[in-house]
């Protein structure tokens, strides 16, 4: 009888272990979250933008500037903060909740991603190391536009792998999630904007040539990305391509300094 009680299916054991890892990761990321919140000039600027969105209804078409330039990324980061502030309150710690949320979600996502290559025990070890790593913990404890990139870039990779391995009748959700993860990722950091767009082009050609995705699937992904980044196009039309000019100036300026 006791053997039956304490005999747990291996799948349940791994699930319980993953839940324990997630609980530990939540503690490390949420403990004294408001009291120990990092709030520097970037956070003050972003909080001001979000507060203006809430109080005056001024919804920005563009997001934060890329480091060392005047080129602005997409506004997804501000929209996440705005949603959090509307739900929980317009205070700096509440605006940082999306980064906390996506930082926690990245733990089970890493486990799923690791399972594409490794056995469950190794995937658990990698997830545990990631959950307690100083870098990943710290970058889930304050608001900054690259912080959520860890989640969305992993989601993109996982979805592409599932696109490659799934049957044709199971690909629809992975196509949609690929478009969403790509469309948001490229708004979070300048390196992701260029790196992931280039990688996506290469992957699209590879998957299409190997008959893992149809042209209609690629078109749907591109459409989702365009929709999620439509405010940037609206801004360019409204301001005569000013942000693109800032991008060009940033490239020229950096190449001149090198």
N, C-alpha and C positions, 0 to 999 in steps of 0.2 A: 504493500500500500504506500509506504513512504517513498519507495523507489519511483512509483508512478507520480507521486506529488512533486518530487524533486527532479524527475526526468523531464527536461525541457527540450523541445524540438530545437535543432541547431539554428534554424531560421529565426525563431523567437529569441534565442540567445544573442544573435547578432543584432536583432532589432532593439533589444533591451540595452545592449552595449552602446549602440548608436544614440539611443535616447539619453543615456547617462552622459555621453560626450556632449550632446546638445545642451543638456542642463548645466554642465560645467561651463560651456562656452557662453551661455546666457548669463551666468553668475559673473564671469570675468568681464563681460562687456557691459552689463547693466548695473553692477555694484557701484553705488555712489555716482551714478551717471550724471546727475544734475550738478552735484557738488564739485566734481573733478572735471567738468566739461572744459575743453580747450576752446578759447574764444579770442582769436587774434583779429588782425585787421581784415583778413579775407572773410572771416565769419561775421564780423560786424557789417561789412559791405553787403553780404548775402542776406543777412537778417533784415537790413534796411530795405532791400528790394522786395522781400517777401511781405514785410509789414506794409509797404506801399501797395502791394497787390491786394492785401486784405482790406486796408482802410480806404483806399481810393479807387480800387478796381483797375489799377494800371497793370495789365498783364503783359510782361515783356515778350517780345518775339525772339530775343536772343538770350543766351545764358552768360555765365562768367567768362572773363577774358582768359585766354591761354597765357600761361606764365611768361612774363617778360615781353609781352606784346599787347597790342590793342585789338587783336583779332578775338572775336567772341564765339564761343562754342554754342551748341544748341541749348535750349532752355529746360530740358527734362529735369535737371537737378533742382531748378527753382520750382517747377511744377510739383515735384515730390514734396519739397519743403512746404509749399503752399497747401497741399492736401493735408499734410500732417498738422500744420498750424490751424487749419479750419476745424479739424477733428478734435485736437487735444489742447489747442491754445497757442497764441502767437508769442511764445517765449523762446529764447535761444535753444534750450534743451529739447523742447518739443519739435523744433525745426530739425533737430539732429536725429530724430527717431527713424527716418527712412534709412540712414546709414547704419544705424544699430540693427534695424530689421533685416536689411539685406546682408549685413555681416553675419548675422545668426543663420539666415537661410543658406548662406554659402557652405555651411558645414555639411548638412545632408546632401547638398548638390555635389560637393566634392566627393562624397562617398559614392554617389551614383556614377559620377564621372570616372573615378578610380576603378570601379567595378568593370568598366569597359576594357581594362587592361590587366587588372590584378584579381587575385582571389579575395574573398570577403575579409579574411583576417588582415591582409595587407592593406586593404582599403580602409578598414577601421583604424589601423595604426596611423596611416596618412591623415585621416580625418581628425584623429586625436591630436597629432602633432600640429596640424593646422589650427585646431580649435584653441590651443594654448600658446601658440606662437606670439611673441611680443608684438611683432609688426602687425599681424592681422587683428589682434585684440585692440591695439591702440587706434588703428584706422577704422574701427567700428564705434569709437567712443566720442566722435565729434563730427561736425558737419563740414564736408569738403567735397567738391564735385568728383574727384577721382576715387573716393572711398568705396562707392558702390560698384565701381568697375570690376572688382574681383568677382562679384556675383554675376553680372551680366555677361562678362567675357567667358566665364565658365559655362554659363547657360548656353551661349552661342556654340562653344565647342561641343558640348554634350548633344545639342540638337543636331549639329552637323553629323556627328557620329551615328545618331539614331536615324537620320535620313539615309545614311549609307547602308545601315543594317536592316532597316524596317522593310516590310512588304509594301507594295505599291498602295494597297488599300488602307495602310496604317500611317501614311506619310503626312496627311493633311495637318494634323496638330503640330508636327515637328516643323513643317514649312512655316506655319503661322508663328510659332515660338522662335524660329530662326530669324524671321523678319523683325519681330519685336525686340529680341535681344540685340540684334545688330543695330537696329534703329536707335536704341537707347544708348548702347555702348559708345557709339561714335560721337555722342554728345557730352561724354563725361571727361574726355581727355584728348588733347591734340594728337598724341601718338596713336591712340585707338582710332581716331578719325581716319588717318592715312593707312595705318597698319592693317586694320580690320577690313577696310574697303578693298585694299589690294589682295589680302588673303581671301576675301569673299569671292572676288573675281576669279582667282586661281581655283578655288574649291568648286565654284559653279561650273567652270569648264571641265574639271576632273569628274565631278558627279554626273554631268550631262553626257560626257563621252563614255562613261562606264554604265550608262543607262540606270543610274540611281535616282535621277530626278528628271522630270519632263520640263520642257521649256516653259509650260504654263506655271509650274511650281517656282521656277526662277523668277518669272514675271510677277508672281504674287508676292514673293519675298521683297523684290525691288519696290513694288507698290506700297507695301507696309512700311518700308524704310522711308520712302518719299513722304508718305502721310505723316509719319512721326516727326519728320524734319521739315514739314511744310511751312512752319512759322519762319524758318530761316529764309526760305524763298520769298515769303511775303515781305520780310524785312528788306531783302535785296531789291525787290521791286519798289517798295516804298521809299527807300533811301538811295536809290540809284547805284546799287552795288557797292555801298560804302564798306561793308564788312569784308567783301572779297578783296577790295583794295588794301585793307588793313592786313589781310592774310598775305597778299603779295609783298607789301612793304616789310612784313615780318620776315619773310623768306629772304628777301634781298638784303635786309639789314643784318640778319644772322650770317649770311654767306659772306658779306663784306667784312664782318668782324673776324671771321675764321682765317 
